[in-house]
Amino acid sequence: MNRASLNASRIPVAAMGVGFARAATEKAIAFARDYQLGGKALIHYQDVQQTLATMAAETRAIRSLVHTEASRAWQPAGV
């Protein structure tokens, strides 16, 4: 495999990673809503909320980074 095909596949692979991260975040939120600990849902515990918020923020940041890099990658060389 040559370097050009590796470079061309970086953004789609990164986009798949963003999709996996988003799905994992959604699953974690659903689990925290449904699972009970000590008579209340996990989502009501502050440390769980913080972890979920971090997951969501990092996923959004990565999504933005991939979008920015993808828009740069598809511009003509002289722009």
All heavy atoms as a GROMACS GRO file, in nm:
protein
  593
    1MET      N    1   0.084  -0.117   0.000
    1MET     CA    2   0.000   0.000   0.000
    1MET      C    3   0.089   0.124   0.000
    1MET      O    4   0.183   0.134   0.078
    1MET     CB    5  -0.088  -0.002   0.126
    1MET     CG    6  -0.207   0.085   0.115
    1MET     SD    7  -0.316   0.068   0.257
    1MET     CE    8  -0.422  -0.062   0.198
    2ASN      N    9   0.059   0.217  -0.087
    2ASN     CA   10   0.145   0.334  -0.094
    2ASN      C   11   0.096   0.446  -0.002
    2ASN      O   12  -0.014   0.440   0.054
    2ASN     CB   13   0.161   0.383  -0.238
    2ASN     CG   14   0.030   0.431  -0.297
    2ASN    OD1   15  -0.061   0.469  -0.226
    2ASN    ND2   16   0.022   0.431  -0.428
    3ARG      N   17   0.178   0.546   0.013
    3ARG     CA   18   0.150   0.655   0.106
    3ARG      C   19   0.024   0.734   0.068
    3ARG      O   20  -0.050   0.777   0.156
    3ARG     CB   21   0.270   0.748   0.113
    3ARG     CG   22   0.249   0.863   0.205
    3ARG     CD   23   0.373   0.939   0.224
    3ARG     NE   24   0.426   0.896   0.352
    3ARG     CZ   25   0.538   0.935   0.405
    3ARG    NH1   26   0.615   1.017   0.340
    3ARG    NH2   27   0.576   0.894   0.522
    4ALA      N   28  -0.001   0.753  -0.061
    4ALA     CA   29  -0.119   0.829  -0.104
    4ALA      C   30  -0.248   0.762  -0.060
    4ALA      O   31  -0.342   0.829  -0.015
    4ALA     CB   32  -0.117   0.847  -0.255
    5SER      N   33  -0.254   0.631  -0.071
    5SER     CA   34  -0.378   0.563  -0.029
    5SER      C   35  -0.392   0.566   0.123
    5SER      O   36  -0.503   0.575   0.176
    5SER     CB   37  -0.383   0.420  -0.081
    5SER     OG   38  -0.277   0.344  -0.029
    6LEU      N   39  -0.281   0.561   0.195
    6LEU     CA   40  -0.288   0.574   0.341
    6LEU      C   41  -0.337   0.712   0.380
    6LEU      O   42  -0.422   0.728   0.468
    6LEU     CB   43  -0.152   0.548   0.404
    6LEU     CG   44  -0.108   0.404   0.413
    6LEU    CD1   45   0.035   0.396   0.465
    6LEU    CD2   46  -0.200   0.324   0.503
    7ASN      N   47  -0.285   0.815   0.314
    7ASN     CA   48  -0.328   0.951   0.344
    7ASN      C   49  -0.475   0.972   0.310
    7ASN      O   50  -0.546   1.040   0.383
    7ASN     CB   51  -0.241   1.053   0.269
    7ASN     CG   52  -0.103   1.065   0.330
    7ASN    OD1   53  -0.082   1.033   0.446
    7ASN    ND2   54  -0.008   1.110   0.250
    8ALA      N   55  -0.521   0.913   0.201
    8ALA     CA   56  -0.660   0.929   0.160
    8ALA      C   57  -0.757   0.860   0.256
    8ALA      O   58  -0.872   0.899   0.268
    8ALA     CB   59  -0.680   0.875   0.019
    9SER      N   60  -0.709   0.758   0.325
    9SER     CA   61  -0.799   0.683   0.414
    9SER      C   62  -0.803   0.739   0.556
    9SER      O   63  -0.887   0.698   0.635
    9SER     CB   64  -0.758   0.536   0.418
    9SER     OG   65  -0.634   0.521   0.483
   10ARG      N   66  -0.719   0.833   0.589
   10ARG     CA   67  -0.713   0.884   0.726
   10ARG      C   68  -0.843   0.950   0.771
   10ARG      O   69  -0.891   0.926   0.881
   10ARG     CB   70  -0.597   0.981   0.743
   10ARG     CG   71  -0.463   0.914   0.734
   10ARG     CD   72  -0.351   1.015   0.751
   10ARG     NE   73  -0.225   0.963   0.702
   10ARG     CZ   74  -0.140   0.893   0.774
   10ARG    NH1   75  -0.168   0.866   0.899
   10ARG    NH2   76  -0.027   0.849   0.723
   11ILE      N   77  -0.898   1.035   0.687
   11ILE     CA   78  -1.020   1.108   0.727
   11ILE      C   79  -1.140   1.015   0.738
   11ILE      O   80  -1.213   1.022   0.837
   11ILE     CB   81  -1.044   1.227   0.632
   11ILE    CG1   82  -0.933   1.330   0.654
   11ILE    CG2   83  -1.181   1.288   0.657
   11ILE    CD1   84  -0.932   1.444   0.559
   12PRO      N   85  -1.164   0.926   0.641
   12PRO     CA   86  -1.276   0.833   0.661
   12PRO      C   87  -1.260   0.744   0.784
   12PRO      O   88  -1.359   0.718   0.854
   12PRO     CB   89  -1.276   0.748   0.532
   12PRO     CG   90  -1.209   0.834   0.431
   12PRO     CD   91  -1.107   0.914   0.506
   13VAL      N   92  -1.140   0.701   0.814
   13VAL     CA   93  -1.118   0.619   0.933
   13VAL      C   94  -1.143   0.702   1.059
   13VAL      O   95  -1.205   0.655   1.155
   13VAL     CB   96  -0.976   0.558   0.932
   13VAL    CG1   97  -0.943   0.494   1.066
   13VAL    CG2   98  -0.964   0.456   0.820
   14ALA      N   99  -1.099   0.827   1.058
   14ALA     CA  100  -1.125   0.916   1.172
   14ALA      C  101  -1.274   0.939   1.188
   14ALA      O  102  -1.326   0.943   1.300
   14ALA     CB  103  -1.051   1.048   1.154
   15ALA      N  104  -1.346   0.955   1.077
   15ALA     CA  105  -1.491   0.974   1.083
   15ALA      C  106  -1.561   0.851   1.142
   15ALA      O  107  -1.656   0.864   1.219
   15ALA     CB  108  -1.546   1.006   0.945
   16MET      N  109  -1.511   0.734   1.108
   16MET     CA  110  -1.567   0.613   1.168
   16MET      C  111  -1.543   0.613   1.319
   16MET      O  112  -1.631   0.575   1.397
   16MET     CB  113  -1.507   0.487   1.105
   16MET     CG  114  -1.560   0.459   0.967
   16MET     SD  115  -1.510   0.298   0.902
   16MET     CE  116  -1.335   0.320   0.880
   17GLY      N  117  -1.426   0.656   1.360
   17GLY     CA  118  -1.395   0.666   1.502
   17GLY      C  119  -1.490   0.760   1.574
   17GLY      O  120  -1.534   0.733   1.686
   18VAL      N  121  -1.523   0.871   1.509
   18VAL     CA  122  -1.620   0.966   1.568
   18VAL      C  123  -1.756   0.898   1.582
   18VAL      O  124  -1.823   0.912   1.685
   18VAL     CB  125  -1.631   1.094   1.481
   18VAL    CG1  126  -1.748   1.180   1.528
   18VAL    CG2  127  -1.502   1.172   1.485
   19GLY      N  128  -1.795   0.823   1.482
   19GLY     CA  129  -1.922   0.750   1.490
   19GLY      C  130  -1.923   0.649   1.603
   19GLY      O  131  -2.022   0.637   1.675
   20PHE      N  132  -1.813   0.578   1.619
   20PHE     CA  133  -1.804   0.482   1.729
   20PHE      C  134  -1.811   0.553   1.864
   20PHE      O  135  -1.877   0.506   1.958
   20PHE     CB  136  -1.674   0.401   1.720
   20PHE     CG  137  -1.664   0.313   1.599
   20PHE    CD1  138  -1.541   0.291   1.540
   20PHE    CD2  139  -1.775   0.252   1.543
   20PHE    CE1  140  -1.529   0.209   1.428
   20PHE    CE2  141  -1.766   0.171   1.432
   20PHE     CZ  142  -1.642   0.150   1.374
   21ALA      N  143  -1.743   0.666   1.876
   21ALA     CA  144  -1.744   0.742   2.002
   21ALA      C  145  -1.884   0.794   2.032
   21ALA      O  146  -1.928   0.791   2.147
   21ALA     CB  147  -1.645   0.858   1.994
   22ARG      N  148  -1.953   0.840   1.930
   22ARG     CA  149  -2.090   0.889   1.950
   22ARG      C  150  -2.182   0.776   1.995
   22ARG      O  151  -2.261   0.792   2.088
   22ARG     CB  152  -2.142   0.953   1.822
   22ARG     CG  153  -2.278   1.011   1.836
   22ARG     CD  154  -2.323   1.083   1.712
   22ARG     NE  155  -2.461   1.128   1.729
   22ARG     CZ  156  -2.534   1.175   1.632
   22ARG    NH1  157  -2.484   1.188   1.511
   22ARG    NH2  158  -2.657   1.211   1.654
   23ALA      N  159  -2.170   0.662   1.930
   23ALA     CA  160  -2.253   0.547   1.968
   23ALA      C  161  -2.222   0.503   2.110
   23ALA      O  162  -2.314   0.472   2.188
   23ALA     CB  163  -2.231   0.432   1.870
   24ALA      N  164  -2.095   0.501   2.147
   24ALA     CA  165  -2.056   0.462   2.282
   24ALA      C  166  -2.112   0.560   2.385
   24ALA      O  167  -2.159   0.520   2.492
   24ALA     CB  168  -1.904   0.454   2.294
   25THR      N  169  -2.107   0.689   2.354
   25THR     CA  170  -2.162   0.790   2.444
   25THR      C  171  -2.312   0.772   2.461
   25THR      O  172  -2.364   0.777   2.574
   25THR     CB  173  -2.131   0.932   2.391
   25THR    OG1  174  -1.989   0.946   2.380
   25THR    CG2  175  -2.184   1.039   2.483
   26GLU      N  176  -2.383   0.750   2.352
   26GLU     CA  177  -2.528   0.729   2.360
   26GLU      C  178  -2.561   0.604   2.441
   26GLU      O  179  -2.655   0.604   2.521
   26GLU     CB  180  -2.587   0.720   2.220
   26GLU     CG  181  -2.585   0.854   2.146
   26GLU     CD  182  -2.625   0.844   2.001
   26GLU    OE1  183  -2.657   0.732   1.953
   26GLU    OE2  184  -2.624   0.948   1.934
   27LYS      N  185  -2.486   0.497   2.421
   27LYS     CA  186  -2.508   0.374   2.498
   27LYS      C  187  -2.481   0.396   2.646
   27LYS      O  188  -2.553   0.346   2.732
   27LYS     CB  189  -2.419   0.260   2.446
   27LYS     CG  190  -2.456   0.209   2.310
   27LYS     CD  191  -2.573   0.117   2.319
   27LYS     CE  192  -2.598   0.053   2.183
   27LYS     NZ  193  -2.716  -0.029   2.184
   28ALA      N  194  -2.374   0.470   2.676
   28ALA     CA  195  -2.340   0.497   2.817
   28ALA      C  196  -2.450   0.579   2.884
   28ALA      O  197  -2.486   0.554   3.000
   28ALA     CB  198  -2.206   0.569   2.825
   29ILE      N  199  -2.503   0.677   2.813
   29ILE     CA  200  -2.611   0.759   2.868
   29ILE      C  201  -2.735   0.674   2.892
   29ILE      O  202  -2.799   0.683   2.999
   29ILE     CB  203  -2.641   0.879   2.777
   29ILE    CG1  204  -2.524   0.977   2.779
   29ILE    CG2  205  -2.771   0.949   2.818
   29ILE    CD1  206  -2.531   1.087   2.674
   30ALA      N  207  -2.770   0.590   2.796
   30ALA     CA  208  -2.886   0.503   2.812
   30ALA      C  209  -2.867   0.408   2.930
   30ALA      O  210  -2.961   0.386   3.010
   30ALA     CB  211  -2.911   0.424   2.683
   31PHE      N  212  -2.748   0.353   2.943
   31PHE     CA  213  -2.719   0.263   3.056
   31PHE      C  214  -2.732   0.338   3.188
   31PHE      O  215  -2.793   0.287   3.284
   31PHE     CB  216  -2.579   0.204   3.042
   31PHE     CG  217  -2.542   0.112   3.154
   31PHE    CD1  218  -2.586  -0.020   3.154
   31PHE    CD2  219  -2.464   0.156   3.260
   31PHE    CE1  220  -2.553  -0.106   3.258
   31PHE    CE2  221  -2.431   0.072   3.365
   31PHE     CZ  222  -2.475  -0.060   3.363
   32ALA      N  223  -2.677   0.458   3.194
   32ALA     CA  224  -2.683   0.536   3.318
   32ALA      C  225  -2.826   0.574   3.354
   32ALA      O  226  -2.859   0.585   3.472
   32ALA     CB  227  -2.596   0.661   3.305
   33ARG      N  228  -2.910   0.592   3.255
   33ARG     CA  229  -3.052   0.621   3.282
   33ARG      C  230  -3.125   0.498   3.336
   33ARG      O  231  -3.212   0.509   3.422
   33ARG     CB  232  -3.122   0.667   3.154
   33ARG     CG  233  -3.096   0.808   3.116
   33ARG     CD  234  -3.185   0.845   2.999
   33ARG     NE  235  -3.140   0.970   2.941
   33ARG     CZ  236  -3.140   0.996   2.813
   33ARG    NH1  237  -3.182   0.906   2.726
   33ARG    NH2  238  -3.098   1.113   2.769
   34ASP      N  239  -3.091   0.382   3.281
   34ASP     CA  240  -3.167   0.261   3.312
   34ASP      C  241  -3.117   0.186   3.435
   34ASP      O  242  -3.196   0.122   3.504
   34ASP     CB  243  -3.162   0.164   3.192
   34ASP     CG  244  -3.231   0.222   3.069
   34ASP    OD1  245  -3.314   0.314   3.084
   34ASP    OD2  246  -3.201   0.175   2.957
   35TYR      N  247  -2.988   0.189   3.463
   35TYR     CA  248  -2.931   0.109   3.571
   35TYR      C  249  -2.950   0.179   3.706
   35TYR      O  250  -2.926   0.298   3.719
   35TYR     CB  251  -2.782   0.086   3.545
   35TYR     CG  252  -2.721  -0.019   3.634
   35TYR    CD1  253  -2.735  -0.154   3.605
   35TYR    CD2  254  -2.649   0.018   3.747
   35TYR    CE1  255  -2.679  -0.251   3.688
   35TYR    CE2  256  -2.593  -0.078   3.830
   35TYR     CZ  257  -2.609  -0.212   3.800
   35TYR     OH  258  -2.553  -0.307   3.882
   36GLN      N  259  -2.995   0.103   3.803
   36GLN     CA  260  -3.022   0.157   3.938
   36GLN      C  261  -2.910   0.116   4.034
   36GLN      O  262  -2.862   0.003   4.030
   36GLN     CB  263  -3.154   0.101   3.991
   36GLN     CG  264  -3.276   0.136   3.906
   36GLN     CD  265  -3.326   0.276   3.934
   36GLN    OE1  266  -3.326   0.320   4.047
   36GLN    NE2  267  -3.367   0.344   3.829
   37LEU      N  268  -2.872   0.209   4.119
   37LEU     CA  269  -2.775   0.181   4.224
   37LEU      C  270  -2.820   0.256   4.349
   37LEU      O  271  -2.838   0.377   4.345
   37LEU     CB  272  -2.634   0.226   4.183
   37LEU     CG  273  -2.524   0.201   4.285
   37LEU    CD1  274  -2.500   0.051   4.302
   37LEU    CD2  275  -2.396   0.269   4.241
   38GLY      N  276  -2.842   0.183   4.455
   38GLY     CA  277  -2.887   0.245   4.579
   38GLY      C  278  -3.024   0.309   4.567
   38GLY      O  279  -3.052   0.409   4.632
   39GLY      N  280  -3.107   0.254   4.481
   39GLY     CA  281  -3.244   0.304   4.466
   39GLY      C  282  -3.260   0.420   4.370
   39GLY      O  283  -3.370   0.469   4.352
   40LYS      N  284  -3.152   0.465   4.307
   40LYS     CA  285  -3.167   0.572   4.208
   40LYS      C  286  -3.080   0.543   4.086
   40LYS      O  287  -2.982   0.469   4.094
   40LYS     CB  288  -3.136   0.709   4.268
   40LYS     CG  289  -2.996   0.730   4.317
   40LYS     CD  290  -2.984   0.873   4.376
   40LYS     CE  291  -2.842   0.904   4.415
   40LYS     NZ  292  -2.826   1.039   4.465
   41ALA      N  293  -3.121   0.602   3.976
   41ALA     CA  294  -3.051   0.578   3.850
   41ALA      C  295  -2.908   0.633   3.858
   41ALA      O  296  -2.882   0.734   3.923
   41ALA     CB  297  -3.126   0.642   3.734
   42LEU      N  298  -2.817   0.565   3.790
   42LEU     CA  299  -2.677   0.608   3.788
   42LEU      C  300  -2.662   0.752   3.739
   42LEU      O  301  -2.573   0.824   3.782
   42LEU     CB  302  -2.594   0.518   3.697
   42LEU     CG  303  -2.548   0.385   3.753
   42LEU    CD1  304  -2.467   0.311   3.647
   42LEU    CD2  305  -2.467   0.402   3.878
   43ILE      N  306  -2.749   0.793   3.650
   43ILE     CA  307  -2.738   0.926   3.591
   43ILE      C  308  -2.752   1.037   3.695
   43ILE      O  309  -2.713   1.150   3.672
   43ILE     CB  310  -2.838   0.944   3.475
   43ILE    CG1  311  -2.798   1.063   3.387
   43ILE    CG2  312  -2.979   0.963   3.523
   43ILE    CD1  313  -2.782   1.030   3.244
   44HIS      N  314  -2.806   1.004   3.811
   44HIS     CA  315  -2.825   1.104   3.916
   44HIS      C  316  -2.702   1.121   4.005
   44HIS      O  317  -2.703   1.205   4.095
   44HIS     CB  318  -2.948   1.070   4.001
   44HIS     CG  319  -3.075   1.075   3.922
   44HIS    ND1  320  -3.121   1.189   3.862
   44HIS    CD2  321  -3.164   0.978   3.892
   44HIS    CE1  322  -3.234   1.163   3.799
   44HIS    NE2  323  -3.263   1.035   3.816
   45TYR      N  324  -2.597   1.044   3.980
   45TYR     CA  325  -2.473   1.056   4.056
   45TYR      C  326  -2.380   1.154   3.985
   45TYR      O  327  -2.360   1.146   3.863
   45TYR     CB  328  -2.405   0.920   4.072
   45TYR     CG  329  -2.479   0.828   4.166
   45TYR    CD1  330  -2.574   0.739   4.117
   45TYR    CD2  331  -2.455   0.831   4.302
   45TYR    CE1  332  -2.643   0.654   4.202
   45TYR    CE2  333  -2.524   0.746   4.388
   45TYR     CZ  334  -2.617   0.659   4.338
   45TYR     OH  335  -2.686   0.575   4.423
   46GLN      N  336  -2.320   1.245   4.061
   46GLN     CA  337  -2.239   1.351   4.004
   46GLN      C  338  -2.119   1.299   3.926
   46GLN      O  339  -2.087   1.351   3.818
   46GLN     CB  340  -2.194   1.447   4.112
   46GLN     CG  341  -2.120   1.568   4.057
   46GLN     CD  342  -2.083   1.668   4.165
   46GLN    OE1  343  -2.105   1.644   4.283
   46GLN    NE2  344  -2.027   1.780   4.124
   47ASP      N  345  -2.050   1.199   3.977
   47ASP     CA  346  -1.933   1.148   3.907
   47ASP      C  347  -1.970   1.084   3.774
   47ASP      O  348  -1.897   1.094   3.676
   47ASP     CB  349  -1.851   1.053   3.994
   47ASP     CG  350  -1.931   0.935   4.046
   47ASP    OD1  351  -2.054   0.946   4.057
   47ASP    OD2  352  -1.870   0.831   4.077
   48VAL      N  353  -2.087   1.022   3.768
   48VAL     CA  354  -2.135   0.963   3.642
   48VAL      C  355  -2.170   1.076   3.545
   48VAL      O  356  -2.135   1.070   3.426
   48VAL     CB  357  -2.256   0.870   3.666
   48VAL    CG1  358  -2.316   0.823   3.536
   48VAL    CG2  359  -2.214   0.751   3.752
   49GLN      N  360  -2.236   1.180   3.595
   49GLN     CA  361  -2.269   1.294   3.509
   49GLN      C  362  -2.144   1.358   3.452
   49GLN      O  363  -2.140   1.394   3.334
   49GLN     CB  364  -2.348   1.398   3.589
   49GLN     CG  365  -2.485   1.352   3.630
   49GLN     CD  366  -2.553   1.449   3.724
   49GLN    OE1  367  -2.494   1.547   3.769
   49GLN    NE2  368  -2.679   1.422   3.756
   50GLN      N  369  -2.041   1.371   3.535
   50GLN     CA  370  -1.917   1.432   3.489
   50GLN      C  371  -1.850   1.346   3.382
   50GLN      O  372  -1.800   1.398   3.282
   50GLN     CB  373  -1.822   1.452   3.606
   50GLN     CG  374  -1.696   1.527   3.569
   50GLN     CD  375  -1.609   1.556   3.690
   50GLN    OE1  376  -1.638   1.512   3.801
   50GLN    NE2  377  -1.503   1.630   3.669
   51THR      N  378  -1.850   1.217   3.403
   51THR     CA  379  -1.791   1.126   3.304
   51THR      C  380  -1.866   1.133   3.172
   51THR      O  381  -1.805   1.141   3.064
   51THR     CB  382  -1.789   0.982   3.357
   51THR    OG1  383  -1.712   0.979   3.477
   51THR    CG2  384  -1.730   0.886   3.256
   52LEU      N  385  -1.998   1.132   3.178
   52LEU     CA  386  -2.079   1.141   3.056
   52LEU      C  387  -2.060   1.275   2.986
   52LEU      O  388  -2.052   1.281   2.862
   52LEU     CB  389  -2.226   1.118   3.088
   52LEU     CG  390  -2.263   0.977   3.137
   52LEU    CD1  391  -2.408   0.972   3.182
   52LEU    CD2  392  -2.235   0.873   3.031
   53ALA      N  393  -2.051   1.382   3.063
   53ALA     CA  394  -2.028   1.514   3.004
   53ALA      C  395  -1.892   1.521   2.936
   53ALA      O  396  -1.879   1.578   2.826
   53ALA     CB  397  -2.039   1.622   3.111
   54THR      N  398  -1.791   1.459   2.996
   54THR     CA  399  -1.658   1.456   2.935
   54THR      C  400  -1.662   1.376   2.806
   54THR      O  401  -1.602   1.417   2.706
   54THR     CB  402  -1.556   1.395   3.034
   54THR    OG1  403  -1.552   1.476   3.151
   54THR    CG2  404  -1.418   1.385   2.972
   55MET      N  405  -1.730   1.262   2.808
   55MET     CA  406  -1.742   1.182   2.686
   55MET      C  407  -1.807   1.262   2.574
   55MET      O  408  -1.760   1.261   2.460
   55MET     CB  409  -1.824   1.055   2.713
   55MET     CG  410  -1.756   0.951   2.795
   55MET     SD  411  -1.865   0.810   2.833
   55MET     CE  412  -1.881   0.736   2.671
   56ALA      N  413  -1.916   1.331   2.607
   56ALA     CA  414  -1.987   1.409   2.506
   56ALA      C  415  -1.901   1.524   2.454
   56ALA      O  416  -1.895   1.548   2.332
   56ALA     CB  417  -2.118   1.462   2.564
   57ALA      N  418  -1.833   1.593   2.543
   57ALA     CA  419  -1.750   1.706   2.502
   57ALA      C  420  -1.633   1.660   2.415
   57ALA      O  421  -1.603   1.724   2.312
   57ALA     CB  422  -1.698   1.780   2.625
   58GLU      N  423  -1.568   1.552   2.453
   58GLU     CA  424  -1.456   1.502   2.374
   58GLU      C  425  -1.503   1.452   2.237
   58GLU      O  426  -1.435   1.474   2.136
   58GLU     CB  427  -1.382   1.393   2.449
   58GLU     CG  428  -1.303   1.446   2.566
   58GLU     CD  429  -1.233   1.338   2.647
   58GLU    OE1  430  -1.254   1.217   2.620
   58GLU    OE2  431  -1.156   1.375   2.738
   59THR      N  432  -1.619   1.388   2.233
   59THR     CA  433  -1.672   1.342   2.105
   59THR      C  434  -1.703   1.460   2.014
   59THR      O  435  -1.671   1.457   1.894
   59THR     CB  436  -1.799   1.256   2.127
   59THR    OG1  437  -1.764   1.144   2.209
   59THR    CG2  438  -1.856   1.207   1.995
   60ARG      N  439  -1.762   1.564   2.068
   60ARG     CA  440  -1.790   1.684   1.988
   60ARG      C  441  -1.662   1.751   1.940
   60ARG      O  442  -1.654   1.799   1.826
   60ARG     CB  443  -1.875   1.782   2.067
   60ARG     CG  444  -2.016   1.735   2.085
   60ARG     CD  445  -2.102   1.839   2.156
   60ARG     NE  446  -2.234   1.784   2.179
   60ARG     CZ  447  -2.292   1.780   2.298
   60ARG    NH1  448  -2.231   1.830   2.403
   60ARG    NH2  449  -2.412   1.728   2.311
   61ALA      N  450  -1.562   1.756   2.025
   61ALA     CA  451  -1.434   1.817   1.986
   61ALA      C  452  -1.367   1.738   1.875
   61ALA      O  453  -1.318   1.796   1.777
   61ALA     CB  454  -1.342   1.826   2.108
   62ILE      N  455  -1.368   1.607   1.887
   62ILE     CA  456  -1.308   1.523   1.783
   62ILE      C  457  -1.386   1.536   1.652
   62ILE      O  458  -1.327   1.544   1.544
   62ILE     CB  459  -1.304   1.375   1.829
   62ILE    CG1  460  -1.212   1.361   1.950
   62ILE    CG2  461  -1.261   1.283   1.717
   62ILE    CD1  462  -1.068   1.386   1.922
   63ARG      N  463  -1.518   1.542   1.662
   63ARG     CA  464  -1.601   1.559   1.543
   63ARG      C  465  -1.566   1.689   1.472
   63ARG      O  466  -1.554   1.693   1.350
   63ARG     CB  467  -1.749   1.556   1.581
   63ARG     CG  468  -1.842   1.569   1.463
   63ARG     CD  469  -1.988   1.559   1.509
   63ARG     NE  470  -2.077   1.562   1.397
   63ARG     CZ  471  -2.139   1.673   1.354
   63ARG    NH1  472  -2.121   1.788   1.418
   63ARG    NH2  473  -2.219   1.668   1.250
   64SER      N  474  -1.551   1.794   1.548
   64SER     CA  475  -1.516   1.924   1.491
   64SER      C  476  -1.379   1.919   1.424
   64SER      O  477  -1.359   1.973   1.316
   64SER     CB  478  -1.519   2.030   1.600
   64SER     OG  479  -1.478   2.154   1.548
   65LEU      N  480  -1.283   1.855   1.489
   65LEU     CA  481  -1.149   1.843   1.433
   65LEU      C  482  -1.150   1.765   1.302
   65LEU      O  483  -1.088   1.806   1.203
   65LEU     CB  484  -1.056   1.776   1.534
   65LEU     CG  485  -0.912   1.756   1.491
   65LEU    CD1  486  -0.844   1.890   1.467
   65LEU    CD2  487  -0.837   1.678   1.597
   66VAL      N  488  -1.223   1.655   1.299
   66VAL     CA  489  -1.232   1.574   1.177
   66VAL      C  490  -1.298   1.655   1.066
   66VAL      O  491  -1.252   1.654   0.950
   66VAL     CB  492  -1.306   1.441   1.202
   66VAL    CG1  493  -1.336   1.370   1.071
   66VAL    CG2  494  -1.223   1.352   1.293
   67HIS      N  495  -1.404   1.728   1.100
   67HIS     CA  496  -1.473   1.811   1.000
   67HIS      C  497  -1.380   1.918   0.943
   67HIS      O  498  -1.374   1.940   0.822
   67HIS     CB  499  -1.596   1.877   1.062
   67HIS     CG  500  -1.674   1.959   0.965
   67HIS    ND1  501  -1.648   2.092   0.944
   67HIS    CD2  502  -1.775   1.927   0.881
   67HIS    CE1  503  -1.729   2.140   0.853
   67HIS    NE2  504  -1.808   2.042   0.812
   68THR      N  505  -1.304   1.983   1.031
   68THR     CA  506  -1.210   2.086   0.987
   68THR      C  507  -1.104   2.028   0.894
   68THR      O  508  -1.075   2.084   0.787
   68THR     CB  509  -1.143   2.153   1.108
   68THR    OG1  510  -1.244   2.211   1.189
   68THR    CG2  511  -1.043   2.258   1.066
   69GLU      N  512  -1.047   1.917   0.933
   69GLU     CA  513  -0.944   1.854   0.851
   69GLU      C  514  -1.000   1.803   0.719
   69GLU      O  515  -0.934   1.811   0.615
   69GLU     CB  516  -0.875   1.742   0.927
   69GLU     CG  517  -0.789   1.792   1.042
   69GLU     CD  518  -0.683   1.890   0.998
   69GLU    OE1  519  -0.614   1.866   0.896
   69GLU    OE2  520  -0.668   1.994   1.064
   70ALA      N  521  -1.122   1.752   0.722
   70ALA     CA  522  -1.184   1.704   0.598
   70ALA      C  523  -1.209   1.819   0.502
   70ALA      O  524  -1.186   1.806   0.381
   70ALA     CB  525  -1.315   1.631   0.629
   71SER      N  526  -1.254   1.932   0.554
   71SER     CA  527  -1.279   2.047   0.465
   71SER      C  528  -1.149   2.101   0.407
   71SER      O  529  -1.146   2.145   0.292
   71SER     CB  530  -1.356   2.156   0.538
   71SER     OG  531  -1.280   2.209   0.644
   72ARG      N  532  -1.041   2.095   0.482
   72ARG     CA  533  -0.910   2.138   0.431
   72ARG      C  534  -0.856   2.039   0.327
   72ARG      O  535  -0.793   2.079   0.230
   72ARG     CB  536  -0.809   2.148   0.544
   72ARG     CG  537  -0.828   2.267   0.631
   72ARG     CD  538  -0.716   2.272   0.734
   72ARG     NE  539  -0.747   2.370   0.836
   72ARG     CZ  540  -0.691   2.374   0.954
   72ARG    NH1  541  -0.600   2.285   0.986
   72ARG    NH2  542  -0.724   2.466   1.040
   73ALA      N  543  -0.878   1.913   0.351
   73ALA     CA  544  -0.820   1.810   0.263
   73ALA      C  545  -0.882   1.813   0.124
   73ALA      O  546  -0.815   1.774   0.028
   73ALA     CB  547  -0.840   1.672   0.325
   74TRP      N  548  -1.004   1.857   0.111
   74TRP     CA  549  -1.072   1.853  -0.018
   74TRP      C  550  -1.064   1.984  -0.095
   74TRP      O  551  -1.127   2.000  -0.196
   74TRP     CB  552  -1.216   1.810   0.000
   74TRP     CG  553  -1.226   1.674   0.063
   74TRP    CD1  554  -1.273   1.645   0.186
   74TRP    CD2  555  -1.183   1.549   0.006
   74TRP    NE1  556  -1.262   1.512   0.212
   74TRP    CE2  557  -1.207   1.450   0.102
   74TRP    CE3  558  -1.127   1.512  -0.114
   74TRP    CZ2  559  -1.178   1.316   0.081
   74TRP    CZ3  560  -1.097   1.378  -0.135
   74TRP    CH2  561  -1.123   1.282  -0.038
   75GLN      N  562  -0.986   2.078  -0.048
   75GLN     CA  563  -0.968   2.205  -0.121
   75GLN      C  564  -0.859   2.188  -0.226
   75GLN      O  565  -0.763   2.113  -0.206
   75GLN     CB  566  -0.929   2.318  -0.024
   75GLN     CG  567  -1.041   2.359   0.067
   75GLN     CD  568  -0.999   2.473   0.158
   75GLN    OE1  569  -0.883   2.514   0.158
   75GLN    NE2  570  -1.092   2.523   0.235
   76PRO      N  571  -0.872   2.262  -0.335
   76PRO     CA  572  -0.764   2.258  -0.435
   76PRO      C  573  -0.633   2.307  -0.375
   76PRO      O  574  -0.632   2.387  -0.281
   76PRO     CB  575  -0.813   2.355  -0.543
   76PRO     CG  576  -0.960   2.366  -0.523
   76PRO     CD  577  -0.984   2.342  -0.377
   77ALA      N  578  -0.523   2.262  -0.429
   77ALA     CA  579  -0.390   2.290  -0.372
   77ALA      C  580  -0.358   2.440  -0.368
   77ALA      O  581  -0.289   2.485  -0.279
   77ALA     CB  582  -0.284   2.216  -0.451
   78GLY      N  583  -0.408   2.520  -0.460
   78GLY     CA  584  -0.374   2.661  -0.465
   78GLY      C  585  -0.456   2.749  -0.374
   78GLY      O  586  -0.430   2.868  -0.361
   79VAL      N  587  -0.552   2.694  -0.304
   79VAL     CA  588  -0.642   2.777  -0.220
   79VAL      C  589  -0.586   2.796  -0.082
   79VAL      O  590  -0.534   2.716  -0.017
   79VAL     CB  591  -0.783   2.714  -0.214
   79VAL    CG1  592  -0.872   2.793  -0.120
   79VAL    CG2  593  -0.842   2.709  -0.352
   0.00000   0.00000   0.00000
